[in-house]
């Protein structure tokens, strides 16, 4: 039986007690002028790994760009959003910015079944041994890596050598060495690399100077043989799998660079989590004086909160991890940026720059070092 929310909050309670007013705050936004429709062909995306993320949040939306996406618009229903150049609307003569054009999977029968469902020719279906053949596949512009973290670096570098852009899941890689190897490869081959981003909430200048942040997130791994329990494939436990989003959220809200961190780990199931961290708490200090407390676990089902104390306002949110936007939105934004379409600053659709994703991994490594050495670790 999954642990209760009360147990989770007790286990990961942080030292800070924030008196937070539930405040609904929205930043003022000037709508960007959208470019007129053009005839640039949709960029082809190869889905690498046919797991839940690909099959639920990407494939169904990009195999049929209008299916299941309320932002895509419906001109027959008078939806004013119809024809957004990033989303595409063939009925208005504006093609979608990207589409699924190829599949890569270790399960041949599964790949063939989805290729048939999404009208992808068998010649664009690959396994991991034949992956390098994508260099000759002109239907592929972008490779989407939805595979275990431990596979990101090898496949990303191979994709860069094949002349393809890459969008990969977070974390970027299992350590900072692999992250830098990926960045070097894409720089060398003049290709673009982006990483999925899912902060718990976007920051806002309406809060004034941020004093403190308290964020927690958890998930529960039910399958005993899951790759998420294998350090070689996942890179780490709670910090990597639940903590990257928490760290990114803290950095966004603090609006500054972290300068020190102190962390500790706790285990309630030493056998199950023998090789990875089960639950971790930490405190981050930023160069502007802000303090961020974080708590993450892999042994509690779907718990989380975000509390921010600013000079002008405060925020308190329970369960902030139920994201409204899918990976398909970020892939559209990534494809659009490659085609030269305007990138709106701080847009929730924007994926993460690879250098920023590297900093998340560097920070996670500092947390591991603090746990191992039982001391505060200086950053920078």
HELIX and SHEET records of a PDB file:
HELIX    1   1 UNK A    5  UNK A   11  1                                   7    
HELIX    2   2 UNK A   52  UNK A   52  1                                   1    
HELIX    3   3 UNK A   53  UNK A   58  3                                   6    
HELIX    4   4 UNK A   59  UNK A   63  1                                   5    
HELIX    5   5 UNK A   70  UNK A   72  5                                   3    
HELIX    6   6 UNK A   75  UNK A   77  5                                   3    
HELIX    7   7 UNK A   90  UNK A   92  5                                   3    
HELIX    8   8 UNK A  108  UNK A  117  1                                  10    
HELIX    9   9 UNK A  122  UNK A  124  5                                   3    
HELIX   10  10 UNK A  131  UNK A  136  5                                   6    
HELIX   11  11 UNK A  149  UNK A  151  5                                   3    
HELIX   12  12 UNK A  152  UNK A  161  1                                  10    
HELIX   13  13 UNK A  176  UNK A  188  1                                  13    
HELIX   14  14 UNK A  205  UNK A  207  5                                   3    
HELIX   15  15 UNK A  227  UNK A  229  5                                   3    
HELIX   16  16 UNK A  231  UNK A  234  1                                   4    
HELIX   17  17 UNK A  238  UNK A  241  1                                   4    
HELIX   18  18 UNK A  243  UNK A  254  1                                  12    
HELIX   19  19 UNK A  327  UNK A  338  1                                  12    
HELIX   20  20 UNK A  354  UNK A  373  1                                  20    
SHEET    1   A 7 UNK A 125  UNK A 126  0                                        
SHEET    2   A 7 UNK A  98  UNK A 104  1                                        
SHEET    3   A 7 UNK A  43  UNK A  48  1                                        
SHEET    4   A 7 UNK A 142  UNK A 145  1                                        
SHEET    5   A 7 UNK A 165  UNK A 168  1                                        
SHEET    6   A 7 UNK A 193  UNK A 195  1                                        
SHEET    7   A 7 UNK A 352  UNK A 353 -1                                        
SHEET    1   B 7 UNK A 314  UNK A 318  0                                        
SHEET    2   B 7 UNK A 304  UNK A 310 -1                                        
SHEET    3   B 7 UNK A 210  UNK A 218 -1                                        
SHEET    4   B 7 UNK A 291  UNK A 297  1                                        
SHEET    5   B 7 UNK A 279  UNK A 286 -1                                        
SHEET    6   B 7 UNK A 258  UNK A 266 -1                                        
SHEET    7   B 7 UNK A 377  UNK A 378 -1                                        
END                                                                             
